[in-house]
Amino acid sequence: MPHHSDRCRLTGLLLLAWCAGFLSALGIGIVRGAVSTTIVSGGGIAGLVFLIAVGLGCVLEVLAFASMRAVVRRSRGARDGSGRAAVAVLAAGGIGMAVLSLILVSGPFLPPFGPVSTVLLCLPYPLAFALLEVRDLGVALGAGAAALLLAGCVIPVHAMQEHLAARAWLNLHPGQDRALLQAVDWPGGEQDPFTTGSYGVRTTVFFPDTNIDGNDDGVVTVAPATNNPCGPAAAIATDDNTPENDRGRIGTVVTLPVTRCTPDGKDAWTLHGSGFTGYALRRDGVLVTVCADSERARDDLPAVARALHPLDDHQLWTHLSLGWAPTWLAM
């Protein structure tokens, strides 16, 4: 094992390796986020944002490489091979970070990763540095044990984060009926975070395969069972139902009258209105209304509505939007 002075030096090198890894992970995260935004939102603006994100990501990767190479040189006391070694450390750490991000992704917060997740996500970089660059058996064994500990703790940590996020969201919405926190499975759709109001709980749904204008095509509303299933329904504003002098509303959620409401068995109704079709289903103490614009008119809306299911903390995670909440500090 290294002596005290050597341990202090090693600790400093590991901290610097973590910082270099943070720059690399940040660059990767920015590009991945831009790719996701481009796929989900589409449109020319999304393409421009993607190009800017790629440029910023490349700059961060260059800074990460320069920083890691400096750490390697400081560790070796020589320049020879430091570039290749830095690439190897960043690659190994990046693979570990990518695996952890599949578990520790903290959902729709701002920014998306809180302090706890950030620290854990970037730990593979100093661990990779210790394993690849520090020629000491004790350090290698310690790094291996730390890697095993990291792998074993990420799932419990994420479960804790999910529970805290659910509690925080409910605290931000006092009086919210937990029975309304349900979701459907709509094949091919990307569901946005929940919004709440007098209408109950609502989410909009975007379909990447429908168009590239970035607009949603569906709306799912979960309301108390006492609501009128044939009353005005939430739908997406389209060319078909938006006046010429109000085109700015296209793509937003609007409340439209149901012009035809046809019973479809017990506690179920087929809905038709200007520019949308829908299906309402009353069950388990709630009324779920699924509406789609003309682009998704052929979707099996009854099957979508009947797929409604309650959400536990783990499932609720992806439907929440907390913004800047104190709970973010534990994320």
Residue pairs with C-beta under 8 A, 6 or more apart in sequence:
1 7
1 136
1 138
1 139
2 9
2 10
2 136
2 138
2 139
10 130
10 134
10 139
13 71
13 74
13 75
13 129
14 126
14 129
14 130
15 126
16 67
16 70
16 71
16 74
17 68
17 71
17 89
17 93
17 125
17 126
17 128
17 129
18 122
18 123
18 125
18 126
19 67
20 64
20 67
20 68
20 71
20 90
20 125
21 64
21 68
21 90
21 93
21 97
21 122
21 124
21 125
21 126
22 118
22 122
22 125
23 60
23 61
23 63
23 64
23 67
24 60
24 61
24 64
24 65
24 68
24 90
24 93
24 94
24 97
24 125
25 94
25 97
25 121
25 122
25 125
26 60
27 56
27 57
27 58
27 59
27 60
27 61
27 64
28 57
28 61
28 94
28 97
28 98
29 101
29 112
29 113
30 53
30 56
30 57
30 60
31 53
31 54
31 57
33 53
33 112
34 49
34 50
34 52
34 53
34 54
34 57
35 50
37 46
37 49
37 50
38 46
38 47
38 49
38 50
39 208
40 190
40 206
40 208
41 206
41 214
42 208
42 211
42 212
42 213
42 214
43 212
43 213
43 214
46 214
64 90
65 83
65 86
65 87
65 90
68 86
68 89
68 90
68 125
68 129
69 82
69 83
69 85
69 86
71 86
71 129
72 82
72 85
72 86
72 89
72 129
72 133
73 79
73 82
75 129
75 133
75 134
76 82
76 85
76 133
85 132
85 133
88 128
88 132
89 125
89 128
89 129
89 132
89 133
90 125
92 124
92 128
92 131
92 132
93 122
93 124
93 125
93 126
93 127
93 128
93 129
94 124
94 125
95 124
96 123
96 124
96 125
96 127
96 128
96 147
97 121
97 122
97 124
97 125
100 120
100 121
100 124
100 150
100 154
101 121
103 154
103 155
103 158
104 113
104 117
104 120
104 121
104 154
104 157
104 158
104 161
105 112
105 113
105 117
106 112
106 113
106 114
106 117
106 161
106 165
106 331
107 165
107 317
107 318
107 320
108 193
108 318
108 320
108 321
108 322
109 321
109 322
109 323
109 325
109 328
109 331
110 323
110 324
110 328
113 121
113 331
114 161
114 328
114 329
114 330
114 331
115 329
115 331
116 157
116 161
116 329
116 330
116 331
117 161
117 331
120 150
120 153
120 154
120 157
123 146
123 150
124 147
124 150
127 143
127 146
127 147
127 150
130 139
130 140
130 142
130 143
131 140
131 143
131 144
134 140
134 143
159 314
160 330
161 330
161 331
162 313
162 314
162 316
162 317
163 313
164 327
164 330
164 331
165 313
165 316
165 317
165 320
165 322
165 327
165 331
166 313
166 316
166 317
166 320
167 327
168 322
168 325
168 326
168 327
169 316
169 320
169 322
170 176
170 178
172 322
172 325
173 196
176 196
176 201
177 224
179 284
179 285
179 286
179 310
180 200
180 201
180 222
180 223
180 224
180 286
181 194
181 201
181 222
181 310
181 311
181 316
181 319
182 201
182 222
182 286
182 288
182 308
182 309
182 310
182 311
183 191
183 203
183 220
183 308
183 309
183 311
183 315
183 319
184 220
184 288
184 290
184 304
184 305
184 307
184 308
184 309
185 304
185 307
185 309
186 205
186 218
186 220
186 290
186 299
186 304
186 307
187 299
188 207
188 208
188 209
189 205
189 206
189 207
189 217
189 218
190 205
190 206
190 207
190 208
191 203
191 204
191 205
191 220
191 318
191 319
192 203
192 204
192 205
192 206
192 216
193 203
193 319
193 320
193 321
194 201
194 202
194 203
194 319
194 320
194 321
195 201
195 202
195 203
196 202
199 221
199 223
199 234
200 221
200 222
200 223
200 224
200 227
200 286
201 221
201 222
201 223
202 219
202 220
202 221
202 222
202 234
202 253
203 219
203 220
203 319
204 216
204 218
204 219
204 220
204 236
204 253
205 216
205 217
205 218
205 219
205 220
206 214
206 215
206 216
206 217
207 217
207 218
207 295
207 296
210 217
210 295
210 296
211 295
213 251
214 251
215 236
215 250
215 251
216 236
216 251
216 253
217 236
217 292
217 293
217 295
217 296
218 236
218 290
218 291
218 292
218 293
218 296
218 299
219 234
219 235
219 236
219 253
219 289
219 290
219 291
220 288
220 289
220 290
220 304
221 233
221 234
221 288
221 289
221 291
222 286
222 287
222 288
222 308
223 286
223 287
223 288
223 289
224 285
224 286
224 287
225 282
225 283
225 285
225 286
225 287
226 287
227 287
229 261
229 269
229 271
229 280
229 282
229 287
229 289
230 258
230 261
230 269
230 271
230 280
231 258
232 255
232 256
232 257
232 258
233 255
233 256
233 258
233 271
233 273
233 276
233 278
233 280
233 289
233 291
234 253
234 254
234 255
234 256
234 289
234 291
235 241
235 253
235 254
235 255
235 256
235 273
235 275
235 276
235 278
235 291
235 292
235 293
236 251
236 252
236 253
236 254
236 276
236 291
236 293
237 249
237 250
237 251
237 252
237 253
237 254
237 275
238 250
238 275
238 276
238 293
238 294
239 250
239 275
240 274
240 275
240 293
240 294
241 254
241 256
241 273
241 274
241 275
241 276
242 249
242 250
242 254
256 273
256 274
256 275
256 276
257 273
257 274
258 271
258 272
258 273
258 278
259 272
259 273
259 274
260 271
260 272
260 273
261 269
261 270
261 271
261 272
261 280
262 269
262 270
262 272
263 269
264 270
264 279
264 302
267 281
267 282
267 283
268 279
268 280
268 281
268 282
268 302
268 305
269 279
269 280
269 281
270 277
270 278
270 279
270 302
271 277
271 278
271 279
271 280
271 289
271 291
272 278
273 291
275 293
275 294
276 291
276 292
276 293
276 294
277 291
277 292
277 297
277 301
278 289
278 290
278 291
278 292
278 301
279 289
279 290
279 301
279 302
279 304
279 305
280 287
280 288
280 289
280 290
280 305
281 287
281 288
281 302
281 305
281 306
281 308
283 308
284 308
284 310
286 308
288 305
288 308
289 305
290 301
290 304
290 305
292 299
292 301
311 319
322 328
